[in-house]
Amino acid sequence: MESPVPKQNNWNFSSYKKYWLWIVFFFIIIGLVFFLVIPRDSCIYRPPRSTISSIPQSWLEFDPVLGNMISQINESEIYHTTYDLQNFSTRKYPSPGNTQTANYLYNRLVNIPGLEVEYQSDTYKNVIASLRGNDNTSDRVFIVGAHYDSTSSDPEIAPGATDNGCGDAIVLELARVMSKYRYNHTIKFAFWNAEEIDSEGSRDYAKYAAENSLNIPLYFNYDSSCYDPDNQYVLDIMFNEESKPIAELLTEYNSLYDINFNLTSNVHNCAGDHLSFRQCGYPTIITHSQSHATQVHTKNDTIDLISPNFAKKNAQIGMLFLSRTAEVQPQM
């Protein structure tokens, strides 16, 4: 009797055709997960830098120079700059109004004595003004910024007064007042583009900063910084572990210089330009209003929604820590 012939298990590729669609679908899902979870253009490495790990006792004492500086913040200046910015109709990136806004900011900064103004990135036209420090041995650069683009359900009408025309107005007002003084370390006043599209403008700069090992002890961001319809003066300070000492300094200055915000900490967890720097290893702080206007990202985000006195106080609290950490010099 012959032995039975073993059954051949021949693999037939055609028999698996019915699974192809599922296999392709699986890999598409995996690709989307990687695209959404892993930051694009993220920093490959963290640059060497100095951080502010502790606060000197002298910084906790009232300084009349700082007191005089914050008295010069003008809420009318903040209001009128916000009004100008909303009147571009749209600052959506890319659009003619967006380009006109960049030129407006550039020209405003050029007319402030002592600033070196440039466009950074041919693609995004970030506008950056530098106030050079007096200490030639220092490579520290403190940056305060806000995004100037806007968005709306109607892209042709995107006034963006609270998001983020008022933030830009605050940074311009800081540049106007702070440029009258001299500092040991360099300060940059930055206006980012394309924040409403995954913070592309600030990510481009932060990546450049990391690749060139720029020493940025702190990046401070203004966004959603002037909406307080009920005059509650609640300000949320959003910070990470590396910037915690500065957040504590802001808390001290809030009472020492009679700013008198009702401060909260890390109530919000918002995306924004500060994350571009945080992802590159830089300490960051952002101040945030108690809430967003319901009109945000609509054609109704207009000048009547901003709270100029809230914005003034927000500018003052930022000016205090920037001037202290950059080591403002007594005027002669």
WOGI-V764828 format. One record per backbone hydrogen bond with DSSP energy under -0.5 kcal/mol. NH is the residue of the N-H (numbers start at 1). CO is the residue of the C=O. If there is no record, write none. Layout:
BEGIN
nh:NH co:CO
nh:NH co:CO
END
This chain:
BEGIN
nh:10 co:8
nh:12 co:10
nh:13 co:11
nh:15 co:12
nh:16 co:13
nh:17 co:14
nh:19 co:16
nh:20 co:17
nh:23 co:19
nh:24 co:20
nh:25 co:21
nh:26 co:22
nh:27 co:23
nh:28 co:24
nh:29 co:25
nh:30 co:26
nh:31 co:27
nh:32 co:28
nh:33 co:29
nh:34 co:30
nh:35 co:31
nh:36 co:32
nh:37 co:33
nh:38 co:34
nh:39 co:37
nh:42 co:39
nh:47 co:45
nh:47 co:280
nh:53 co:51
nh:56 co:54
nh:59 co:56
nh:60 co:57
nh:61 co:58
nh:64 co:62
nh:67 co:63
nh:68 co:64
nh:69 co:65
nh:70 co:66
nh:71 co:67
nh:72 co:68
nh:72 co:69
nh:73 co:70
nh:75 co:73
nh:78 co:74
nh:79 co:75
nh:80 co:76
nh:81 co:77
nh:82 co:78
nh:83 co:79
nh:84 co:80
nh:85 co:81
nh:86 co:82
nh:87 co:83
nh:88 co:85
nh:89 co:86
nh:90 co:88
nh:91 co:158
nh:99 co:95
nh:100 co:96
nh:101 co:97
nh:102 co:98
nh:103 co:99
nh:104 co:100
nh:105 co:101
nh:106 co:102
nh:107 co:103
nh:108 co:104
nh:109 co:105
nh:110 co:106
nh:111 co:107
nh:112 co:109
nh:113 co:111
nh:115 co:112
nh:116 co:130
nh:117 co:115
nh:118 co:128
nh:120 co:118
nh:120 co:126
nh:121 co:119
nh:125 co:121
nh:126 co:120
nh:127 co:191
nh:128 co:118
nh:128 co:126
nh:129 co:189
nh:130 co:116
nh:131 co:187
nh:132 co:130
nh:134 co:183
nh:135 co:184
nh:136 co:134
nh:138 co:135
nh:141 co:215
nh:142 co:186
nh:143 co:218
nh:144 co:188
nh:145 co:220
nh:146 co:190
nh:148 co:192
nh:149 co:192
nh:153 co:297
nh:155 co:153
nh:157 co:154
nh:158 co:89
nh:161 co:301
nh:165 co:160
nh:166 co:161
nh:168 co:164
nh:169 co:165
nh:170 co:166
nh:171 co:167
nh:172 co:168
nh:173 co:169
nh:174 co:170
nh:175 co:171
nh:176 co:172
nh:177 co:173
nh:178 co:174
nh:179 co:175
nh:180 co:177
nh:181 co:178
nh:184 co:326
nh:184 co:327
nh:185 co:326
nh:186 co:140
nh:187 co:131
nh:188 co:142
nh:189 co:129
nh:190 co:144
nh:190 co:188
nh:191 co:127
nh:192 co:146
nh:197 co:194
nh:199 co:195
nh:200 co:194
nh:200 co:197
nh:201 co:193
nh:203 co:199
nh:204 co:200
nh:205 co:201
nh:206 co:202
nh:207 co:203
nh:208 co:204
nh:209 co:205
nh:210 co:206
nh:211 co:207
nh:212 co:208
nh:213 co:210
nh:214 co:209
nh:215 co:139
nh:216 co:214
nh:217 co:215
nh:218 co:141
nh:219 co:283
nh:220 co:143
nh:221 co:285
nh:222 co:145
nh:223 co:221
nh:223 co:287
nh:224 co:162
nh:228 co:226
nh:231 co:228
nh:235 co:233
nh:235 co:262
nh:236 co:288
nh:237 co:235
nh:237 co:264
nh:238 co:236
nh:238 co:286
nh:239 co:237
nh:240 co:284
nh:243 co:240
nh:244 co:241
nh:247 co:243
nh:248 co:244
nh:249 co:245
nh:250 co:246
nh:251 co:247
nh:252 co:248
nh:253 co:249
nh:254 co:250
nh:255 co:251
nh:255 co:252
nh:256 co:252
nh:257 co:253
nh:258 co:255
nh:259 co:254
nh:260 co:254
nh:262 co:233
nh:263 co:261
nh:264 co:235
nh:266 co:237
nh:275 co:272
nh:276 co:272
nh:276 co:273
nh:277 co:273
nh:278 co:274
nh:279 co:275
nh:280 co:277
nh:281 co:278
nh:282 co:277
nh:285 co:219
nh:286 co:238
nh:287 co:221
nh:288 co:236
nh:289 co:224
nh:290 co:234
nh:296 co:293
nh:298 co:295
nh:301 co:298
nh:302 co:300
nh:305 co:302
nh:306 co:303
nh:307 co:226
nh:308 co:306
nh:311 co:307
nh:312 co:308
nh:313 co:309
nh:314 co:310
nh:315 co:311
nh:316 co:312
nh:317 co:313
nh:318 co:314
nh:319 co:315
nh:320 co:316
nh:321 co:317
nh:322 co:318
nh:323 co:319
nh:324 co:320
nh:325 co:321
nh:326 co:322
nh:327 co:324
nh:328 co:323
nh:329 co:182
END
